[in-house]
Amino acid sequence: MTNIIHQILEFFASLGYLGVALGLMIEIIPSEIVLAYAGYLVAGGHINFVGAVIAGVIGGTIAQLFLYWLGYYGGRPIIEKYGKYILINKHHLDLAEKWFSKYGVGVVFTARFIPVVRHAISIPAGLAKMPISQFTFFTVVAIIPWSILFILIGEKLGKNWETAKQVLAPYTPMIIVVALALFVVYFLIKKLISKKRS
């Protein structure tokens, strides 16, 4: 990992819980790395586990709300023009929009665990004017286990926290399958409720 990233993480670390939240809000470094580093700080006794998770959830949710508002108020032309500055290109946006239109609001939860669309999905949610309460609920419910997972890995790895993504890589397909299974459950419950109402 480059010295610049280390310096940024050390700066965030100096801010404690606020630094964890800011690291996820700004997202100049992938959330997995910030959260794993937070786990390393927990292992060193600089912050506690619960506080790190809360900071991670707050920071991660605010970051996604920013993308949601960008889609809600800016529309697709703004995203296509400036998306590259937040690491979202046209392909990511097309894929996220396709998922959102096909599977509905529940995909906001499922997509959080799937590479490429996990961040971009917030934009079509905004474009579709999804209710912000619904969006926030699905986002928070997904970010909680994501934060816990990487903070735990970082805590267990200690000084080797940088290898968190490689450690998790073999389990990624299983995480995706579980996320999809939860989405299917959501979809079936939603269908059952709509049938009862009709």
GIWO-V719700 format. One record per backbone hydrogen bond with DSSP energy under -0.5 kcal/mol. CO is the residue of the C=O (numbers start at 1). NH is the residue of the N-H. Records with the same first field share a line. If there is no record, write none. Layout:
CO = NH  NH
//
This chain:
2 = 6
3 = 7
4 = 8
5 = 9
6 = 10
7 = 11
8 = 12
9 = 13
10 = 14
11 = 15
12 = 15
13 = 16
15 = 18
16 = 20
17 = 21
18 = 22
19 = 23
20 = 24
21 = 25
22 = 26
23 = 27
30 = 33  34
31 = 35
32 = 36
33 = 37
34 = 38
35 = 39
36 = 40
37 = 41
38 = 42
39 = 43
40 = 44
41 = 46  47
42 = 45
48 = 52
49 = 53
50 = 54
51 = 55
52 = 56
53 = 57
54 = 58
55 = 59
56 = 60
57 = 61
58 = 62
59 = 63
60 = 64
61 = 65
62 = 66
63 = 67
64 = 68
65 = 69
66 = 70
67 = 71
68 = 72
69 = 73  74
70 = 74  75
71 = 75
74 = 78
75 = 79
76 = 80
77 = 81
78 = 82
79 = 83
82 = 85
83 = 86  88
84 = 87
89 = 93
90 = 94
91 = 95
92 = 96
93 = 97
94 = 98
95 = 99
96 = 100
97 = 101
98 = 102
99 = 103
100 = 104
104 = 107
105 = 108
106 = 109  110
107 = 111
109 = 112
110 = 113
111 = 114
113 = 115
114 = 118
115 = 117
116 = 120
117 = 121
119 = 122
120 = 123  124
121 = 125
122 = 126
123 = 127
124 = 128
125 = 130
126 = 129
131 = 135
132 = 136
133 = 137
134 = 138
135 = 139
136 = 140
137 = 141
138 = 142
139 = 143
140 = 144
141 = 145
142 = 146
143 = 147
144 = 148
145 = 149
146 = 150
147 = 151
148 = 152
149 = 153
150 = 154
151 = 155
152 = 156
153 = 157
154 = 158
157 = 160
158 = 161
160 = 163
161 = 164
163 = 167
164 = 168
165 = 169
166 = 170
168 = 171  172
169 = 172
171 = 175
172 = 176
173 = 177
174 = 178
175 = 179
176 = 180
177 = 181
178 = 182
179 = 183
180 = 184
181 = 185
182 = 186
183 = 187
184 = 188
185 = 189
186 = 190
187 = 191
188 = 192
189 = 193
190 = 194
191 = 195
192 = 196
193 = 197
194 = 198
//
